[in-house]
Amino acid sequence: MRLTISWTTLAAGCAVGALLASPPTVLSQAAPGSATDAAPGILPGVKMGGSPNLHLISHIPLGGFFRVMDNEIEQDPTRPYAYTSQSRDRPGFTIIDLHNLDSIKVLYHWSIENPSLHLGLGGMDGKYFKINGPCDASARKQDKHESGAPCAHYYYAQSLQFSQGSPDADLGAVIADVTGLPDTTKIKIVARLHVPERPGGIHNMFAYRHSDGHVYLFTTTVGPSVYVWDLNKVVTGKDSASWKVGEVPVPEQTAIRRSGYHDFYVGYDPATHQDKYYGAGAGGYYVYDVSTIAQPKLLTSITGSAGITGGHTFTPDPTGRYAIAETEYQYAPIRVFDLEPGLQGKVQTVNRPIGAWNPDWHDLVHNHEVRWPFVFSSAYEDGLQIFSMYDPTHPVTVGWYYTCQCTHERGVGGVPLWEGTSVMQGAFGIDIRNRDGLIMISDSNTGVWFFRMDGFNSWNGHDWGMPNVSSVQDYEHGPEGATTPTGRPAA
């Protein structure tokens, strides 16, 4: 996700919309809009349609106001599935079948047991991952594995947030075995991550194939650090006390430190041969070397920057030099920072952006995915927005589509009333399928949307003269440029 939550007011997120999808050639006026500006058949004051280079593939409504959160697309060509987290009276996740892009459909929905008894946000963020393990007889027959050879097992981790006083307030996530898809009868919850010392659940997570051979799950907590879980231990059912193998702290020793991190990205830097953590949270943004998972080392930070008291979302480009930073308040632009002075030790902290971008200053951009030179954004009321960071000092919009289709400033207002007057409504989550360029938006009110962009048919960093580094993981081989671990990964 990625959304700032305070459980007293629950600035829980985003969300809204739910009308008709207009042809992509129909453009719209800027918010808040005027009735006299609207084209015939377009709702007055509501943004509709999109740029000519964006093409709508499919749209699936999933329950209405603030019931859809983040999303995730599997990347394996043999696994055409996507996932979206769901909230309110649908606390859990929904699986989308992408076998036929001309007929995308809902395949399965899982919800927490006794959902009506649970209070809070519900399903927030989700990540799929792959771990090789033993083959059963059916797997060997289907995949033609030799006896004793490992088989790929696919899992989906769903974060959950329930408030104190509600059932499962200490439950942070469930892990589902989804190897047997499309046979939904084979889906099984194989583990539950509990955080009793920090009740309130897990807001965001990131699954990462580390250079040491492990697959780790980084998760937020209601506290001053991110937890790191060894997913091999989790899915094999070993002693749950051994599942958590590390923490990444917020370094700033301030009164707000207890609020911890909101979101993060983890990636390998082939130039320095380091696994790096990029965290957005209390006080700003922080970059750690997490090559040794139990001993994170702070490399640089972004603090003391005008207009930023806390970070929301933080993603570097493939080189790790330029970073996209979002902070969660109305009118805030996306900022672009050059991390090089901090990484080289020339400054104590980076505090001045080199570029900024906002599709509409009335509103707020939420999450983003970097596929250099493009940055794909889920921009709340402004829907899918895409800009180029080819020149990081001058970001330029290259495409858009309005998925929210909502009245300005009618967004989430907190729990339990939900409806309010914020701009936190609309396009919430964003993901990209690298192999074919499929774009997925989860809109908090209108459901899930799939798009194509002219000229963007796949993404590989090498095609752009960049390292092939993005949020997509190579679970089979590990990070590109990393030394292959010998033997079993160290515990």
MOCORGI-V244765 format. One line per field, one symbol per residue. ss: DSSP state (a for helix, b for strand, c for the rest). phi: phi as a letter, one per 40 degrees, with the letter a starting at -180 (. if undefined). psi: psi as a letter, one per 40 degrees, with the letter a starting at -180 (. if undefined). A space follows every 10 residues. Layout:
# MOCORGI-V244765
ss=???
phi=???
psi=???
This chain:
# MOCORGI-V244765
ss=cccccccccc cccccccccc cccccccccc ccccaaaccc cccccccccb cccbbbbbbb cccccccbbb bbbccccccc bbbbbbbaaa cbbbbbbccc ccccbbbbbb bcccaaaccc cbbbbbbbbb bbbcccaaaa aaaccccccc bbbbbbbbbb bccccccccc bbbbbbbccc cccaaacbbb bbbbcaaacc ccccbbbbbc ccccbbbbbc ccccbbbbbb aaaaacccca aacbbbbbbc ccccccaaac bbbbbbbbbc cccbbbbbbb bbcbbbbbbc ccccccbbbb bbbccccccb ccbbbbcccc cbbbbbcccc cccbbbbbca aaaccccccb ccccbbbccc ccccccbbbb bccbbbbbcb cccbbbbbcc cccccbbbbb bccccccccc cbbbcccbbc ccccccbbbb bbbccccbbb bbbcccbbbb bbbccbcccc aaaacccccc cccccccccc cccccccccc c
phi=.hacbbccbf cciahihhbc ccdccccacc ccgbdccccd gccdgbcbga cccbbccaab cbhgdfbbbc aabcbcdcbc bbbbcbbfcb ciabbbcbdb ccacacbabb bdcfdcccbh cgcbbaacab bcaccccccc cccfccdgcc bcbbbbbbcb bbccgbdgcc ccabbbcbdc dccccccacb abcbbccbch gbcbaacbcc ccgcbbbcbc bcacaccbbc ccccccgcdc ccccbaabcc cccbccdccg cbaabbacbc cbfbcbbbbb adgibbbbcb cbccbcbcba abagcdgbba cbbabccccg ccbcbbbcad gcccbbbccd dcccgcbcac bbcbaaaaca ccbacccabc bdccbcbcbf ccgcbbbcbd bccacbcbaa acccfbcdfb ccbhcccgca bcccahcbba abcccbgcbb bbbdbchbbb bbbdgbbaaa dccbgbdcba ccbcccbgcc gcccccgcdc c
psi=bgihhhedeg febahaagai hiieehiiii ieiideehih ehhhehhiaa idehhhdihh ifeahfehbi ihhiehdegg iiihiiabef hbihhhhedh eeghihdihh iiifdeehia dbhdiihiih hhaihidddd ddefiiheii ihhhihhhii hiiieiifde hdiihhhfde ieheeehhhe ihhigdegie ahdiihhhhi eeeihihhii igaeiiihhh dddddefihd eedheiihih dhgidedeea idiiihihhe defihhhhhh ahebiihihf dhdegihhdi ihiehhehei idihhiidee dhihhiigii ehihihihed dddeedidih ehieiiihdh eeahibiihh gheihhhhfb deahhhihfd heegihheii hhddfihhff aieihedcha fiegibhdih ihhddeehhh hhhddeaiih iihhegeihh dddefiigha ehigddeahh eihhihaiih .
